[in-house]
Amino acid sequence: MRAVVMAALHFDFGVAQSMSNQSETVLPYNEDQINMQNFINLLNQLRQLSDEQNKATHVQGKQIVSEKIKQLKELNDRVYMRVKNPYLRLFFLIMIDSHFTHRRSFAKILIEFNKNYVMNLFDYVAICCKFLDTAPLKEVLDDKMRSDITMGNLQVFALIGLRSEHGPRVIQNFIDRTGDL
């Protein structure tokens, strides 16, 4: 499921659709089948809208596509709150959330998402790099490093380096949190 959503987050809806058809029947995070169906339907609609937008040459055609996108956002906005999987949740947040109006506000959305949900550091960084400019990217990654150091997430070593002054603190926080030596 992670690969499907990551493909969708990179706007490769065709690949995401084909992978979702081949994905396992076990739903991650005990995800509701209705939410999964909504996600797959959303992928289909986004792919169709993308094709229509590419084909629309006159102003009226582009307005029709714009209106369809607005309706799609309103229709699927409620799904976001019921989704359990953080990857699906981020997908709905990015694609559907009406607050996503410019890149600066998106940095704040990602910081808030990081406070509430856990996802693979490398996926998070890839999404940040895809959607953010340099200044907001630095802000979001600094926040991610601080929170991962505090949480004792060993993946943060990929961002801070093994010889970082924060290394002992990361390891101590990891041991305190997990008890795993």
N, C-alpha and C positions, 0 to 999 in steps of 0.2 A: 504494500500500500504506500509505503514511503516513496518508492521510486515513481509511482503513478502521480502522486501529488507534486513531487519535485518537478516532473516533466510538465505538469499543468502550470506550476508556478513560473516556469520558464517559457510559458505560452506555446508549448509544443503539444497542443490539444490532441492531434492525431496520434502521437506516440502514447500519450496518457490514456486515450481511449483503447488502443490496442492492448496496452499492458493491463488495463482494468478488466478487459475481457478474459485475460489469461491468468489473472491473480487468483490466489488461493481463496477458498470459500470461508476459511476461518477469518472472522473480522477482528482487526486489532482493537485494543482498548474496549472490548465488548461493545463496539460501535453498533448502533441501531441500523438495521437493514434499510429502513426508510431514509436515514441520513446518507447511506451509501448510494441508494438509488437517486436521491436528490443530487448528489455529487456527480454521478454518471450522467444524469439528465442535464446538469449544468454544463458539463464538458461538451455534450452534444450541441447544446444551444450556443455555447461560446464558439465552437468550431464553425457552426452555420453562420453566426453573426460575423465572424472573421472573414469567411468567404464572401458574404454579402457586402461587407464593408470594402473589400478589395475590388469587388465588381461594380460598386456604386460609383458612377461618374458624375452625375448631376446632383445639385444641391438637395433636391427633394428626396432622392434615394438615400443620401447621407443623413437627412433628418429622420427618415423612417428607421434607419439602423440605430440612430441615436435614441429614438423613442423606445425601440425594442430593448436596448441596453438598460434604459431607465426602468422599464417594466420588469426586466429580469432581476435587477438589483432589489426592487421592492418585493418581488415574489420570493426571493431566496434569502432575504435579510433575516427572517425568523429562524432559519435553519442554523445559522451561526451559533446561536446561544445553546442549542441542543447537542452540538457536535462535541464528542469527547476526545477524539484523536487530535493532538496538537498540530499535526501537519494539515489535516483537513480544516481545522479551525483557522490556521493561518491562511490557507487558501481562500476560505470564505471571507476572512477579514480583508485580504488584499483585493479580491475580485468583486466583492459585494458591498463592503462597508461604504456607506455614503460619506463618511468623514474623510475618506482618502481623496483630498482635493489637490494637494501639492506635496512635493517631496519632503519639505521640512516637517510637516505634520506626520508624515509617514515614519520619520525617525522616532517621534514620540510614541507612535503606535507600536513600533518594534520594541522600544524600551519597555513599554507597559506589558507587551506580550511576554517578554523575557522574564518579567517579575512573576507572572502567573503560570507559565508553562515551561516544560523542559523539552528541548529537542536537541538533536545532534549538533554540536558546535560547528562542524564543517558545513552542514546544511544551512544553519543560521547565517554563517559568514557569507556563503554563496548567495543567499537571498539578499542580504544587506548590500553586497557588492553589486548585485544586479539592479537594485532599485534606488540606491542612494548616491548622491554626489559626495565629494571628498569631505567637506566639513561635517555633514550629518553622519556620514559613515564613521568618522573618527569618534564622534559623540556616542554612537550606538555601540561600537566595539569597545570603547573605554568602559561603558556601563556593563557590557557583557563580561569583560575581564574582571572588573571589581566584584560582580556578583558571583562569578565562577571561583574566584580566589576565596571569597567568603564561604561559599558552599563546599569548597574542597573538590571541585570538579577537575580531575586529572587531565581532561582534554585541554584545559586552558594552557598547558605547557606548550601547545602548538602556537599560541599567540605570544606568550611571555618568554619562552625559551627555558631550557633546563637550568641555566646558570642565573636565572633571575633572582633578585633579592626577595621576591615573593614566594619562591619555591618552597622553603621550609614551612611557610604559613599555609600554603595549599596542601602540602602533605599532612600537616598537623590537623587541619580542618577536615581532610578526608578521613583520617584515622578517628577523629572525634565523632564524625557523623556515622561511619560504618563499623568502626571497631575492627577493621580489617588491616592486619599488618602485612 
